[in-house]
Amino acid sequence: MTLPPWLIGLPDPPRMRATDEWAIEQRGIPGLELMERAGRGLADTVTAMVPDGPVAVVCGKGNNGGDGYVASRLLRETGLEVRTLAAAPIDELRGDARVNAERVDGVEAFDAAHLEGCAVAIDALLGTGFSGTPHGAVADAIGALNAAGLPVVAADVPSGVDAASGVVEGEAVRAAITATFAAAKPGLWIEPGKDHAGEVRVIDIGIPPGAPVDEPDVGLMDDGRLLALLSSRAAGWTKFTSGHVLVAGGSRGLTGAPCLSAGAAQRAGAGYVTACVPASLETIFELRLLEAMTRGLPDADGAHTAAGVDAVLELAARGGALVVGPGMGRSDGAFAFARDLVARAEVAIVLDADGLNAHAGDLGALAGRGAPTVLTPHEGELARLLDTDSDEVKNRRLEHVRAAAAQSQAIVLLKGDDTLVAEPGGLVAVSPGATAALATAGTGDVLSGVVAAMLARGMDAFAATCAAARLHARAGIHAAGEKGVDGVIARDVIESLPFART
């Protein structure tokens, strides 16, 4: 698998371990030297915080603990008071970790009381090879670190977080900073691990490039390179060259959602937008959408029915992209409309909201589509699509977004501050974050319109979805700067989209 150039690779632990072994065995860099550099990076991170008081370094028995022992020694050499606390007896350590532990004087068995009065702590308990639930003395130490309320610098990964996936099965350290070695790991950028990692700082430990290992299958979106892919209107373009977007949705009491999707598509660059809405509600849309066209479809008491599908397909014959679901409602007729439309449409489709719910438990029905398909669920919608529990999706986001992409043979965007975009082959792109201002009604409808605008210009579906995710995030940040986090509404995000490209 080859990462596109706009993704920064996030190697999982096996890939990182293979890279370390290559550096040691093929490039002749001693393991002790790599550990020394990692420990120095930890120590430098702590000294930059200018701690006014003792530093607690809490060490486990693996190489992560060895990094902690190096940091402890180096911090003492700067004149700081350091409390080196072992969660495992030194005689249980092996290899380089044992060597570095024996270089430190005054190591004490961990006790929560040793954290009292400290200014900062280093978490060097569990490394990137950990998965599952912490137990015993390590679990006790994690609990004590969290209870102490100290700023914590985590070595490579916060203890208790699965570095490969971000899964947290028990208690995990909540770090202020994670000093991660050589490259960031997926679990530092994917929730719930991301919430434990704090600020992620990559420490260069001198591993040369060129390790013959598989490229990562998870990458962090790089805004500069990703948004450089976007086209802009040029002389000679028409409104259809700029992109034709259709939005099929709306129902009684839910007219706002398709308006937001339509408006977002326009602000994201689409030149021609048509809202396909229940005929009995068309006047409402005519009044709200000044620059968009509307097409009234047969309805039953303000809800779509399958009788409206042919009219949408006729409009879609011009090409472009189709959003299905915003404000559509969950009537039997609306679900039949969505399923038939998605099955028959030959244009790119963005499936959102009740368009997703219409396919709950039947993702395989989407696999046969010939045109690109993008799904934009939140955790609850993804759980319904996969017929599982939303808490399972919440804690295993990477696993579930990949499963949905494989089953549907579609691009799946799982919403969140760590928005994940998965393609059917297993490649996953991770958004580096947005703003809490987006936690308000209608912003998901805005996102679906932005995705459709990107697709309508013929952009590759995976890249288009990632670009839309970042435009949406950046627009939210811009809107929050003007309105404040709690003052942002979905329309503000739409108005900020033109500023999100730069």
Secondary structure, DSSP 8 states (H G I E B T S, - for coil): ----TTEEE---HHHHHHHHHHHHHTS---HHHHHHHHHHHHHHHHHHT--SS-EEEEE-SSHHHHHHHHHHHHHHHTT--EEEEESS-GGG--HHHHHHHTTSSS-EE--GGGGTT-SEEEEES--TT--S---HHHHHHHHHHHHHT--EEEESS-TTS-TTT---SS-----SEEEEESS--GGGTSTTHHHHH-EEEEE-----S---S---SEEEE-HHHHHTT-----TT--TTTT-EEEEE---TT--HHHHHHHHHHHHTT-SEEEEEEEGGGHHHHHHH-SSSEEEEE-EETTEE-GGGHHHHHHHHTT-SEEEE-TT----HHHHHHHHHHHHH--SEEEE-THHHHTTTT-GGGGTT-SS-EEE---HHHHHHHHTS-HHHHHH-HHHHHHHHHHHHTSEEEE-STT-EEE-TTS-EEE-----GGG-STTHHHHHHHHHHHHHHTT--HHHHHHHHHHHHHHHHHHHHHHH-GGG--HHHHHHHGGGTT-
